[in-house]
Amino acid sequence: MFYLNNYHIDILTRNVPCPIRLNVELTTNCNLKCVMCRGSQNYVEGNKAGRHLTVEDFARILNGIDLNRLKVLNLAGSAESLLNPDILPILALCRENKIIVELITNGMLLTPQISKQLIGYSSEIHVSFGGSRRETFEAIRQGADFELICKNIKTLSKLKKENNQRYPQIWINPILMKRNIQELPEVIALAKELDCHGVACSHLIVDSPELIRESLFFHKQEANHYLQKAEEVAKRDQISFVRPAYFSQESDDDGKRETIEAWKTCRFLWNYAILGVEGLIPCSGSGDLKLDCDGNVIRNKFMDIWNNGWYAGMRYKLLTGNPPQCCINCTDPSVKDPNHIGSYFKEEVFSDAFDYAKKELTRSQKGEFDQRECSVLSSNEHISG
């Protein structure tokens, strides 16, 4: 048995070095109204509203962390990072400090000027995608220009070749749902045409009633079919392909919103940090958890917050096998069981989704759900009441 004495506890909870990966939100603004994205509430015309992280404040953040330990700086959030009016000086500052940058963008503002700043000092650029056809793409990612985004990706690929650079790797990231799953093999082929490194897709996580029937949980056979076709195209075209797990033919859903006990091996509070425009965010899977302190890294030094009483207390709970409820109920999709209905719906729509599932499964005319799945769900009606 291994016991932690006070010295070990202090080292592991209050004297934790700088994180190796830092996620920084540069703005709360977005220029698209994607049907599945909560960030669409941040949509603004002309970039006139919202909050931005200034280059001066960004520099203060960098001055407060150990850049020798930091391996990756991810520029992402619930909005569009490239809308920040200081994006070019921020990228220039990253280059000056030899910081490896990852960027998640919708691609609309990925201009040649910005692309040049990213070449050589960005490991990956992920472009959010809607589908392989303009009509599908622009219906999902409302306000987007499909042709412009493809052009911007081509330009970035061309600049990489002209500068004899392998990086950044360019990834296309579609969110899979009923209306675009049939186009996934074509998305792989398009990635090849645009000279991308790969395609990384994930399931739609539903947080609004109108999108319940878009979940591929209700279209399992169709989803598996097109995931397999996409794998075949990726292998043929030598495109890296990251996909969610196949749905099993036999559901093991017991009607509970279960998660893998990821907290037992989670090291997020030791190695990773998320900086929102207004301050530190505990983690991506924390739900409504808030810091019980002033997490603003402009008013306070980052390392002072990183090793304060709140962080130390959370780390201690994980180390001693007494995780807080938010960790037990982690909302990170990567720790969800792919065959549980609760893995695809936020808490606020779960009851509606379960009711819809029962209606669909009991009809069973479409042949997408077998009687075993129907019996599993119907035997657990109590959770929707």
Buried (B, 14 or more C-beta within 10 A) or exposed (E): EEEBEEEEBEEBBBEBEBBBBBBBBBBBBBBBBBBBBEBBEBBBEEBEEBBBBBBEBBBBBBEBBEEEEBEBBBBBBBBBBBBBBBBBBBBBBBBEBEBBBBBBBBBBBBBEEBBBBBBBBBBBBBBBBBBBBBEBBBBBBBBBBBEEBBBBBBBBBEBBEEEEBEBBBBBBBBBBBBBBBBBBBBBBBBBBEBBBBBBBBBBBBBBBEEBBBBBBBBBBBBBBBBBEBBBEBBEEEEBBBEBBEBBEEEBEBEBEBBBEEBBEEBEBBBBBBBBBBBBBBBBBBBBEBEBEBEBBBBEBBBBEBBBBEBBBEBBBBBBEEEBBEBBEBBBBBEBBBBBBBBBBBBEEBBEBBBBBBBEBBEEEEEEBBBEEBBEBBEEBEEBBE
